[in-house]
Amino acid sequence: MLSTSTNKVGVPKGCFVIYVGEHKNKKRFVVPLSYLNHPSFLTLLMRAEEEYGFDHHMEGLVIPCREDSFQTVIEKE
């Protein structure tokens, strides 16, 4: 269950919001908490930590990769 949303409210229980993209072109995704158990997703999170750290001025968690690359990684899981 991966969905994109421009709505900033209404995240279903058991899900969280991430922003995927590089520079100013970021897209909002609502993903299930179960993604936190996927090795490929955890690798993306580590890349995000390396690029942004934990103290940044974004609206939420940002995965710094192209949207199509993110979807390819997620579809493999």
PDB file of N, CA, C and O in Angstrom:
ATOM      1  N   MET A   1       0.850  -1.175   0.000  1.00  0.00           N
ATOM      2  CA  MET A   1       0.000   0.000   0.000  1.00  0.00           C
ATOM      3  C   MET A   1       0.894   1.236   0.000  1.00  0.00           C
ATOM      4  O   MET A   1       1.334   1.686   1.058  1.00  0.00           O
ATOM      5  N   LEU A   2       1.151   1.764  -1.137  1.00  0.00           N
ATOM      6  CA  LEU A   2       1.921   2.984  -1.292  1.00  0.00           C
ATOM      7  C   LEU A   2       1.028   3.965  -1.996  1.00  0.00           C
ATOM      8  O   LEU A   2       0.468   3.653  -3.047  1.00  0.00           O
ATOM      9  N   SER A   3       0.882   5.153  -1.434  1.00  0.00           N
ATOM     10  CA  SER A   3       0.036   6.134  -2.100  1.00  0.00           C
ATOM     11  C   SER A   3       0.703   7.495  -2.059  1.00  0.00           C
ATOM     12  O   SER A   3       1.483   7.808  -1.160  1.00  0.00           O
ATOM     13  N   THR A   4       0.372   8.287  -3.056  1.00  0.00           N
ATOM     14  CA  THR A   4       0.846   9.663  -3.071  1.00  0.00           C
ATOM     15  C   THR A   4      -0.311  10.544  -2.662  1.00  0.00           C
ATOM     16  O   THR A   4      -1.477  10.200  -2.858  1.00  0.00           O
ATOM     17  N   SER A   5       0.024  11.676  -2.096  1.00  0.00           N
ATOM     18  CA  SER A   5      -1.025  12.551  -1.612  1.00  0.00           C
ATOM     19  C   SER A   5      -0.515  13.979  -1.564  1.00  0.00           C
ATOM     20  O   SER A   5       0.637  14.227  -1.209  1.00  0.00           O
ATOM     21  N   THR A   6      -1.369  14.900  -1.918  1.00  0.00           N
ATOM     22  CA  THR A   6      -1.044  16.308  -1.720  1.00  0.00           C
ATOM     23  C   THR A   6      -1.735  16.830  -0.473  1.00  0.00           C
ATOM     24  O   THR A   6      -1.457  17.943  -0.027  1.00  0.00           O
ATOM     25  N   ASN A   7      -2.637  16.032   0.093  1.00  0.00           N
ATOM     26  CA  ASN A   7      -3.371  16.385   1.297  1.00  0.00           C
ATOM     27  C   ASN A   7      -2.441  16.264   2.494  1.00  0.00           C
ATOM     28  O   ASN A   7      -1.820  15.217   2.680  1.00  0.00           O
ATOM     29  N   LYS A   8      -2.329  17.293   3.301  1.00  0.00           N
ATOM     30  CA  LYS A   8      -1.407  17.281   4.429  1.00  0.00           C
ATOM     31  C   LYS A   8      -2.022  16.691   5.695  1.00  0.00           C
ATOM     32  O   LYS A   8      -1.344  16.603   6.719  1.00  0.00           O
ATOM     33  N   VAL A   9      -3.271  16.293   5.649  1.00  0.00           N
ATOM     34  CA  VAL A   9      -3.914  15.685   6.808  1.00  0.00           C
ATOM     35  C   VAL A   9      -4.436  14.315   6.418  1.00  0.00           C
ATOM     36  O   VAL A   9      -4.419  13.943   5.245  1.00  0.00           O
ATOM     37  N   GLY A  10      -4.894  13.579   7.399  1.00  0.00           N
ATOM     38  CA  GLY A  10      -5.558  12.317   7.117  1.00  0.00           C
ATOM     39  C   GLY A  10      -4.629  11.163   6.814  1.00  0.00           C
ATOM     40  O   GLY A  10      -4.900  10.386   5.898  1.00  0.00           O
ATOM     41  N   VAL A  11      -3.540  11.026   7.555  1.00  0.00           N
ATOM     42  CA  VAL A  11      -2.660   9.876   7.368  1.00  0.00           C
ATOM     43  C   VAL A  11      -3.286   8.698   8.102  1.00  0.00           C
ATOM     44  O   VAL A  11      -3.543   8.784   9.303  1.00  0.00           O
ATOM     45  N   PRO A  12      -3.535   7.599   7.394  1.00  0.00           N
ATOM     46  CA  PRO A  12      -4.185   6.449   8.026  1.00  0.00           C
ATOM     47  C   PRO A  12      -3.340   5.864   9.161  1.00  0.00           C
ATOM     48  O   PRO A  12      -2.114   5.977   9.163  1.00  0.00           O
ATOM     49  N   LYS A  13      -4.010   5.250  10.105  1.00  0.00           N
ATOM     50  CA  LYS A  13      -3.332   4.583  11.206  1.00  0.00           C
ATOM     51  C   LYS A  13      -2.418   3.503  10.631  1.00  0.00           C
ATOM     52  O   LYS A  13      -2.800   2.780   9.711  1.00  0.00           O
ATOM     53  N   GLY A  14      -1.223   3.404  11.173  1.00  0.00           N
ATOM     54  CA  GLY A  14      -0.271   2.410  10.697  1.00  0.00           C
ATOM     55  C   GLY A  14       0.551   2.876   9.510  1.00  0.00           C
ATOM     56  O   GLY A  14       1.255   2.080   8.889  1.00  0.00           O
ATOM     57  N   CYS A  15       0.467   4.159   9.190  1.00  0.00           N
ATOM     58  CA  CYS A  15       1.217   4.729   8.059  1.00  0.00           C
ATOM     59  C   CYS A  15       1.970   5.973   8.508  1.00  0.00           C
ATOM     60  O   CYS A  15       1.706   6.522   9.578  1.00  0.00           O
ATOM     61  N   PHE A  16       2.903   6.407   7.685  1.00  0.00           N
ATOM     62  CA  PHE A  16       3.598   7.663   7.928  1.00  0.00           C
ATOM     63  C   PHE A  16       3.889   8.327   6.593  1.00  0.00           C
ATOM     64  O   PHE A  16       3.787   7.702   5.538  1.00  0.00           O
ATOM     65  N   VAL A  17       4.250   9.597   6.654  1.00  0.00           N
ATOM     66  CA  VAL A  17       4.470  10.395   5.448  1.00  0.00           C
ATOM     67  C   VAL A  17       5.966  10.559   5.215  1.00  0.00           C
ATOM     68  O   VAL A  17       6.731  10.811   6.145  1.00  0.00           O
ATOM     69  N   ILE A  18       6.365  10.410   3.963  1.00  0.00           N
ATOM     70  CA  ILE A  18       7.722  10.743   3.558  1.00  0.00           C
ATOM     71  C   ILE A  18       7.645  11.611   2.310  1.00  0.00           C
ATOM     72  O   ILE A  18       6.650  11.603   1.585  1.00  0.00           O
ATOM     73  N   TYR A  19       8.707  12.350   2.080  1.00  0.00           N
ATOM     74  CA  TYR A  19       8.823  13.162   0.869  1.00  0.00           C
ATOM     75  C   TYR A  19       9.989  12.606   0.068  1.00  0.00           C
ATOM     76  O   TYR A  19      11.087  12.422   0.594  1.00  0.00           O
ATOM     77  N   VAL A  20       9.742  12.341  -1.200  1.00  0.00           N
ATOM     78  CA  VAL A  20      10.744  11.729  -2.064  1.00  0.00           C
ATOM     79  C   VAL A  20      11.088  12.702  -3.178  1.00  0.00           C
ATOM     80  O   VAL A  20      10.204  13.268  -3.822  1.00  0.00           O
ATOM     81  N   GLY A  21      12.368  12.886  -3.394  1.00  0.00           N
ATOM     82  CA  GLY A  21      12.798  13.741  -4.489  1.00  0.00           C
ATOM     83  C   GLY A  21      14.093  14.439  -4.172  1.00  0.00           C
ATOM     84  O   GLY A  21      14.625  14.347  -3.065  1.00  0.00           O
ATOM     85  N   GLU A  22      14.583  15.133  -5.161  1.00  0.00           N
ATOM     86  CA  GLU A  22      15.827  15.857  -5.016  1.00  0.00           C
ATOM     87  C   GLU A  22      15.562  17.346  -5.189  1.00  0.00           C
ATOM     88  O   GLU A  22      14.703  17.754  -5.971  1.00  0.00           O
ATOM     89  N   HIS A  23      16.299  18.129  -4.460  1.00  0.00           N
ATOM     90  CA  HIS A  23      16.204  19.586  -4.530  1.00  0.00           C
ATOM     91  C   HIS A  23      14.786  20.037  -4.171  1.00  0.00           C
ATOM     92  O   HIS A  23      14.261  19.628  -3.136  1.00  0.00           O
ATOM     93  N   LYS A  24      14.170  20.852  -4.986  1.00  0.00           N
ATOM     94  CA  LYS A  24      12.839  21.376  -4.658  1.00  0.00           C
ATOM     95  C   LYS A  24      11.707  20.524  -5.219  1.00  0.00           C
ATOM     96  O   LYS A  24      10.539  20.812  -4.961  1.00  0.00           O
ATOM     97  N   ASN A  25      12.023  19.495  -5.972  1.00  0.00           N
ATOM     98  CA  ASN A  25      10.999  18.648  -6.589  1.00  0.00           C
ATOM     99  C   ASN A  25      10.741  17.424  -5.723  1.00  0.00           C
ATOM    100  O   ASN A  25      11.266  16.344  -5.995  1.00  0.00           O
ATOM    101  N   LYS A  26       9.940  17.590  -4.689  1.00  0.00           N
ATOM    102  CA  LYS A  26       9.643  16.488  -3.780  1.00  0.00           C
ATOM    103  C   LYS A  26       8.163  16.131  -3.850  1.00  0.00           C
ATOM    104  O   LYS A  26       7.302  17.002  -3.974  1.00  0.00           O
ATOM    105  N   LYS A  27       7.889  14.834  -3.769  1.00  0.00           N
ATOM    106  CA  LYS A  27       6.520  14.346  -3.806  1.00  0.00           C
ATOM    107  C   LYS A  27       6.216  13.658  -2.479  1.00  0.00           C
ATOM    108  O   LYS A  27       7.062  12.952  -1.929  1.00  0.00           O
ATOM    109  N   ARG A  28       5.024  13.863  -1.978  1.00  0.00           N
ATOM    110  CA  ARG A  28       4.593  13.311  -0.694  1.00  0.00           C
ATOM    111  C   ARG A  28       4.033  11.909  -0.894  1.00  0.00           C
ATOM    112  O   ARG A  28       3.191  11.692  -1.765  1.00  0.00           O
ATOM    113  N   PHE A  29       4.507  10.947  -0.080  1.00  0.00           N
ATOM    114  CA  PHE A  29       4.021   9.574  -0.107  1.00  0.00           C
ATOM    115  C   PHE A  29       3.538   9.186   1.283  1.00  0.00           C
ATOM    116  O   PHE A  29       4.135   9.569   2.289  1.00  0.00           O
ATOM    117  N   VAL A  30       2.467   8.431   1.328  1.00  0.00           N
ATOM    118  CA  VAL A  30       1.981   7.833   2.565  1.00  0.00           C
ATOM    119  C   VAL A  30       2.333   6.356   2.476  1.00  0.00           C
ATOM    120  O   VAL A  30       1.865   5.652   1.581  1.00  0.00           O
ATOM    121  N   VAL A  31       3.159   5.889   3.407  1.00  0.00           N
ATOM    122  CA  VAL A  31       3.647   4.511   3.355  1.00  0.00           C
ATOM    123  C   VAL A  31       3.321   3.790   4.661  1.00  0.00           C
ATOM    124  O   VAL A  31       3.247   4.418   5.717  1.00  0.00           O
ATOM    125  N   PRO A  32       3.128   2.480   4.591  1.00  0.00           N
ATOM    126  CA  PRO A  32       2.839   1.713   5.807  1.00  0.00           C
ATOM    127  C   PRO A  32       4.081   1.573   6.692  1.00  0.00           C
ATOM    128  O   PRO A  32       5.209   1.564   6.199  1.00  0.00           O
ATOM    129  N   LEU A  33       3.859   1.465   7.984  1.00  0.00           N
ATOM    130  CA  LEU A  33       4.958   1.284   8.930  1.00  0.00           C
ATOM    131  C   LEU A  33       5.772   0.032   8.631  1.00  0.00           C
ATOM    132  O   LEU A  33       6.948  -0.035   8.986  1.00  0.00           O
ATOM    133  N   SER A  34       5.170  -0.951   7.992  1.00  0.00           N
ATOM    134  CA  SER A  34       5.878  -2.195   7.677  1.00  0.00           C
ATOM    135  C   SER A  34       7.097  -1.950   6.790  1.00  0.00           C
ATOM    136  O   SER A  34       8.001  -2.785   6.750  1.00  0.00           O
ATOM    137  N   TYR A  35       7.139  -0.821   6.076  1.00  0.00           N
ATOM    138  CA  TYR A  35       8.300  -0.504   5.240  1.00  0.00           C
ATOM    139  C   TYR A  35       9.560  -0.370   6.085  1.00  0.00           C
ATOM    140  O   TYR A  35      10.668  -0.544   5.577  1.00  0.00           O
ATOM    141  N   LEU A  36       9.403  -0.063   7.367  1.00  0.00           N
ATOM    142  CA  LEU A  36      10.558   0.088   8.244  1.00  0.00           C
ATOM    143  C   LEU A  36      11.297  -1.228   8.457  1.00  0.00           C
ATOM    144  O   LEU A  36      12.404  -1.236   8.994  1.00  0.00           O
ATOM    145  N   ASN A  37      10.691  -2.345   8.038  1.00  0.00           N
ATOM    146  CA  ASN A  37      11.330  -3.656   8.136  1.00  0.00           C
ATOM    147  C   ASN A  37      12.010  -4.080   6.840  1.00  0.00           C
ATOM    148  O   ASN A  37      12.658  -5.127   6.812  1.00  0.00           O
ATOM    149  N   HIS A  38      11.885  -3.309   5.776  1.00  0.00           N
ATOM    150  CA  HIS A  38      12.459  -3.660   4.478  1.00  0.00           C
ATOM    151  C   HIS A  38      13.895  -3.146   4.381  1.00  0.00           C
ATOM    152  O   HIS A  38      14.128  -1.949   4.549  1.00  0.00           O
ATOM    153  N   PRO A  39      14.860  -4.027   4.112  1.00  0.00           N
ATOM    154  CA  PRO A  39      16.261  -3.600   4.019  1.00  0.00           C
ATOM    155  C   PRO A  39      16.496  -2.484   2.997  1.00  0.00           C
ATOM    156  O   PRO A  39      17.282  -1.572   3.254  1.00  0.00           O
ATOM    157  N   SER A  40      15.836  -2.542   1.861  1.00  0.00           N
ATOM    158  CA  SER A  40      16.039  -1.516   0.832  1.00  0.00           C
ATOM    159  C   SER A  40      15.540  -0.158   1.310  1.00  0.00           C
ATOM    160  O   SER A  40      16.166   0.866   1.039  1.00  0.00           O
ATOM    161  N   PHE A  41      14.420  -0.145   2.018  1.00  0.00           N
ATOM    162  CA  PHE A  41      13.884   1.107   2.542  1.00  0.00           C
ATOM    163  C   PHE A  41      14.817   1.662   3.620  1.00  0.00           C
ATOM    164  O   PHE A  41      15.051   2.868   3.687  1.00  0.00           O
ATOM    165  N   LEU A  42      15.343   0.778   4.454  1.00  0.00           N
ATOM    166  CA  LEU A  42      16.276   1.222   5.493  1.00  0.00           C
ATOM    167  C   LEU A  42      17.539   1.829   4.881  1.00  0.00           C
ATOM    168  O   LEU A  42      18.101   2.778   5.427  1.00  0.00           O
ATOM    169  N   THR A  43      17.983   1.284   3.753  1.00  0.00           N
ATOM    170  CA  THR A  43      19.129   1.856   3.050  1.00  0.00           C
ATOM    171  C   THR A  43      18.819   3.274   2.592  1.00  0.00           C
ATOM    172  O   THR A  43      19.657   4.168   2.708  1.00  0.00           O
ATOM    173  N   LEU A  44      17.608   3.476   2.072  1.00  0.00           N
ATOM    174  CA  LEU A  44      17.203   4.824   1.662  1.00  0.00           C
ATOM    175  C   LEU A  44      17.175   5.778   2.856  1.00  0.00           C
ATOM    176  O   LEU A  44      17.568   6.938   2.737  1.00  0.00           O
ATOM    177  N   LEU A  45      16.713   5.288   4.002  1.00  0.00           N
ATOM    178  CA  LEU A  45      16.693   6.131   5.207  1.00  0.00           C
ATOM    179  C   LEU A  45      18.108   6.521   5.638  1.00  0.00           C
ATOM    180  O   LEU A  45      18.340   7.648   6.075  1.00  0.00           O
ATOM    181  N   MET A  46      19.050   5.585   5.512  1.00  0.00           N
ATOM    182  CA  MET A  46      20.436   5.900   5.865  1.00  0.00           C
ATOM    183  C   MET A  46      21.005   6.958   4.925  1.00  0.00           C
ATOM    184  O   MET A  46      21.755   7.832   5.359  1.00  0.00           O
ATOM    185  N   ARG A  47      20.654   6.885   3.645  1.00  0.00           N
ATOM    186  CA  ARG A  47      21.087   7.918   2.698  1.00  0.00           C
ATOM    187  C   ARG A  47      20.507   9.272   3.087  1.00  0.00           C
ATOM    188  O   ARG A  47      21.179  10.299   2.992  1.00  0.00           O
ATOM    189  N   ALA A  48      19.245   9.260   3.527  1.00  0.00           N
ATOM    190  CA  ALA A  48      18.604  10.507   3.951  1.00  0.00           C
ATOM    191  C   ALA A  48      19.327  11.094   5.161  1.00  0.00           C
ATOM    192  O   ALA A  48      19.536  12.305   5.238  1.00  0.00           O
ATOM    193  N   GLU A  49      19.704  10.239   6.094  1.00  0.00           N
ATOM    194  CA  GLU A  49      20.436  10.716   7.272  1.00  0.00           C
ATOM    195  C   GLU A  49      21.778  11.321   6.863  1.00  0.00           C
ATOM    196  O   GLU A  49      22.176  12.365   7.379  1.00  0.00           O
ATOM    197  N   GLU A  50      22.474  10.659   5.934  1.00  0.00           N
ATOM    198  CA  GLU A  50      23.770  11.169   5.484  1.00  0.00           C
ATOM    199  C   GLU A  50      23.634  12.537   4.821  1.00  0.00           C
ATOM    200  O   GLU A  50      24.466  13.421   5.026  1.00  0.00           O
ATOM    201  N   GLU A  51      22.577  12.704   4.024  1.00  0.00           N
ATOM    202  CA  GLU A  51      22.418  13.957   3.284  1.00  0.00           C
ATOM    203  C   GLU A  51      21.846  15.079   4.139  1.00  0.00           C
ATOM    204  O   GLU A  51      22.310  16.216   4.063  1.00  0.00           O
ATOM    205  N   TYR A  52      20.840  14.766   4.955  1.00  0.00           N
ATOM    206  CA  TYR A  52      20.120  15.806   5.692  1.00  0.00           C
ATOM    207  C   TYR A  52      20.384  15.795   7.189  1.00  0.00           C
ATOM    208  O   TYR A  52      20.168  16.811   7.848  1.00  0.00           O
ATOM    209  N   GLY A  53      20.841  14.689   7.744  1.00  0.00           N
ATOM    210  CA  GLY A  53      20.954  14.561   9.186  1.00  0.00           C
ATOM    211  C   GLY A  53      19.564  14.495   9.798  1.00  0.00           C
ATOM    212  O   GLY A  53      18.571  14.332   9.088  1.00  0.00           O
ATOM    213  N   PHE A  54      19.500  14.619  11.092  1.00  0.00           N
ATOM    214  CA  PHE A  54      18.200  14.559  11.754  1.00  0.00           C
ATOM    215  C   PHE A  54      17.656  15.941  12.082  1.00  0.00           C
ATOM    216  O   PHE A  54      16.503  16.073  12.494  1.00  0.00           O
ATOM    217  N   ASP A  55      18.461  16.951  11.907  1.00  0.00           N
ATOM    218  CA  ASP A  55      18.043  18.309  12.229  1.00  0.00           C
ATOM    219  C   ASP A  55      18.033  19.138  10.949  1.00  0.00           C
ATOM    220  O   ASP A  55      19.016  19.800  10.616  1.00  0.00           O
ATOM    221  N   HIS A  56      16.922  19.092  10.245  1.00  0.00           N
ATOM    222  CA  HIS A  56      16.803  19.871   9.021  1.00  0.00           C
ATOM    223  C   HIS A  56      15.466  20.585   9.031  1.00  0.00           C
ATOM    224  O   HIS A  56      14.606  20.290   9.861  1.00  0.00           O
ATOM    225  N   HIS A  57      15.289  21.504   8.130  1.00  0.00           N
ATOM    226  CA  HIS A  57      14.110  22.368   8.144  1.00  0.00           C
ATOM    227  C   HIS A  57      13.102  21.976   7.075  1.00  0.00           C
ATOM    228  O   HIS A  57      12.575  22.834   6.367  1.00  0.00           O
ATOM    229  N   MET A  58      12.840  20.703   6.961  1.00  0.00           N
ATOM    230  CA  MET A  58      11.841  20.217   6.016  1.00  0.00           C
ATOM    231  C   MET A  58      10.554  19.935   6.792  1.00  0.00           C
ATOM    232  O   MET A  58      10.546  19.927   8.023  1.00  0.00           O
ATOM    233  N   GLU A  59       9.482  19.707   6.062  1.00  0.00           N
ATOM    234  CA  GLU A  59       8.192  19.427   6.693  1.00  0.00           C
ATOM    235  C   GLU A  59       8.113  18.018   7.257  1.00  0.00           C
ATOM    236  O   GLU A  59       7.216  17.723   8.046  1.00  0.00           O
ATOM    237  N   GLY A  60       9.020  17.154   6.875  1.00  0.00           N
ATOM    238  CA  GLY A  60       8.973  15.780   7.336  1.00  0.00           C
ATOM    239  C   GLY A  60      10.186  15.011   6.851  1.00  0.00           C
ATOM    240  O   GLY A  60      11.197  15.592   6.457  1.00  0.00           O
ATOM    241  N   LEU A  61      10.068  13.710   6.886  1.00  0.00           N
ATOM    242  CA  LEU A  61      11.139  12.823   6.468  1.00  0.00           C
ATOM    243  C   LEU A  61      11.320  12.898   4.960  1.00  0.00           C
ATOM    244  O   LEU A  61      10.359  12.738   4.206  1.00  0.00           O
ATOM    245  N   VAL A  62      12.557  13.144   4.516  1.00  0.00           N
ATOM    246  CA  VAL A  62      12.851  13.287   3.089  1.00  0.00           C
ATOM    247  C   VAL A  62      13.792  12.175   2.650  1.00  0.00           C
ATOM    248  O   VAL A  62      14.824  11.937   3.278  1.00  0.00           O
ATOM    249  N   ILE A  63      13.428  11.496   1.566  1.00  0.00           N
ATOM    250  CA  ILE A  63      14.286  10.495   0.944  1.00  0.00           C
ATOM    251  C   ILE A  63      14.897  11.158  -0.295  1.00  0.00           C
ATOM    252  O   ILE A  63      14.171  11.472  -1.238  1.00  0.00           O
ATOM    253  N   PRO A  64      16.216  11.376  -0.312  1.00  0.00           N
ATOM    254  CA  PRO A  64      16.838  12.131  -1.402  1.00  0.00           C
ATOM    255  C   PRO A  64      17.169  11.263  -2.618  1.00  0.00           C
ATOM    256  O   PRO A  64      18.332  10.943  -2.866  1.00  0.00           O
ATOM    257  N   CYS A  65      16.150  10.894  -3.359  1.00  0.00           N
ATOM    258  CA  CYS A  65      16.365  10.146  -4.593  1.00  0.00           C
ATOM    259  C   CYS A  65      15.249  10.494  -5.566  1.00  0.00           C
ATOM    260  O   CYS A  65      14.254  11.115  -5.193  1.00  0.00           O
ATOM    261  N   ARG A  66      15.426  10.089  -6.807  1.00  0.00           N
ATOM    262  CA  ARG A  66      14.379  10.339  -7.797  1.00  0.00           C
ATOM    263  C   ARG A  66      13.164   9.487  -7.460  1.00  0.00           C
ATOM    264  O   ARG A  66      13.291   8.389  -6.918  1.00  0.00           O
ATOM    265  N   GLU A  67      12.003  10.000  -7.781  1.00  0.00           N
ATOM    266  CA  GLU A  67      10.750   9.298  -7.487  1.00  0.00           C
ATOM    267  C   GLU A  67      10.709   7.922  -8.141  1.00  0.00           C
ATOM    268  O   GLU A  67      10.291   6.956  -7.504  1.00  0.00           O
ATOM    269  N   ASP A  68      11.131   7.813  -9.394  1.00  0.00           N
ATOM    270  CA  ASP A  68      11.095   6.519 -10.074  1.00  0.00           C
ATOM    271  C   ASP A  68      12.057   5.525  -9.434  1.00  0.00           C
ATOM    272  O   ASP A  68      11.759   4.332  -9.389  1.00  0.00           O
ATOM    273  N   SER A  69      13.196   5.983  -8.940  1.00  0.00           N
ATOM    274  CA  SER A  69      14.134   5.104  -8.237  1.00  0.00           C
ATOM    275  C   SER A  69      13.524   4.595  -6.937  1.00  0.00           C
ATOM    276  O   SER A  69      13.665   3.421  -6.595  1.00  0.00           O
ATOM    277  N   PHE A  70      12.852   5.472  -6.221  1.00  0.00           N
ATOM    278  CA  PHE A  70      12.181   5.086  -4.980  1.00  0.00           C
ATOM    279  C   PHE A  70      11.126   4.020  -5.252  1.00  0.00           C
ATOM    280  O   PHE A  70      11.064   3.012  -4.548  1.00  0.00           O
ATOM    281  N   GLN A  71      10.308   4.234  -6.257  1.00  0.00           N
ATOM    282  CA  GLN A  71       9.252   3.275  -6.564  1.00  0.00           C
ATOM    283  C   GLN A  71       9.828   1.934  -7.005  1.00  0.00           C
ATOM    284  O   GLN A  71       9.258   0.889  -6.689  1.00  0.00           O
ATOM    285  N   THR A  72      10.937   1.942  -7.722  1.00  0.00           N
ATOM    286  CA  THR A  72      11.582   0.691  -8.125  1.00  0.00           C
ATOM    287  C   THR A  72      12.049  -0.090  -6.905  1.00  0.00           C
ATOM    288  O   THR A  72      11.844  -1.301  -6.830  1.00  0.00           O
ATOM    289  N   VAL A  73      12.670   0.587  -5.953  1.00  0.00           N
ATOM    290  CA  VAL A  73      13.137  -0.070  -4.732  1.00  0.00           C
ATOM    291  C   VAL A  73      11.961  -0.653  -3.963  1.00  0.00           C
ATOM    292  O   VAL A  73      12.027  -1.794  -3.505  1.00  0.00           O
ATOM    293  N   ILE A  74      10.895   0.109  -3.817  1.00  0.00           N
ATOM    294  CA  ILE A  74       9.735  -0.332  -3.049  1.00  0.00           C
ATOM    295  C   ILE A  74       9.026  -1.498  -3.728  1.00  0.00           C
ATOM    296  O   ILE A  74       8.566  -2.418  -3.051  1.00  0.00           O
ATOM    297  N   GLU A  75       8.933  -1.473  -5.041  1.00  0.00           N
ATOM    298  CA  GLU A  75       8.250  -2.549  -5.761  1.00  0.00           C
ATOM    299  C   GLU A  75       8.982  -3.874  -5.638  1.00  0.00           C
ATOM    300  O   GLU A  75       8.365  -4.928  -5.790  1.00  0.00           O
ATOM    301  N   LYS A  76      10.285  -3.852  -5.368  1.00  0.00           N
ATOM    302  CA  LYS A  76      11.060  -5.077  -5.198  1.00  0.00           C
ATOM    303  C   LYS A  76      10.722  -5.778  -3.896  1.00  0.00           C
ATOM    304  O   LYS A  76      10.934  -6.984  -3.767  1.00  0.00           O
ATOM    305  N   GLU A  77      10.200  -5.042  -2.934  1.00  0.00           N
ATOM    306  CA  GLU A  77       9.908  -5.612  -1.606  1.00  0.00           C
ATOM    307  C   GLU A  77       8.615  -6.388  -1.618  1.00  0.00           C
ATOM    308  O   GLU A  77       8.213  -6.935  -0.591  1.00  0.00           O
TER     309      GLU A  77
END
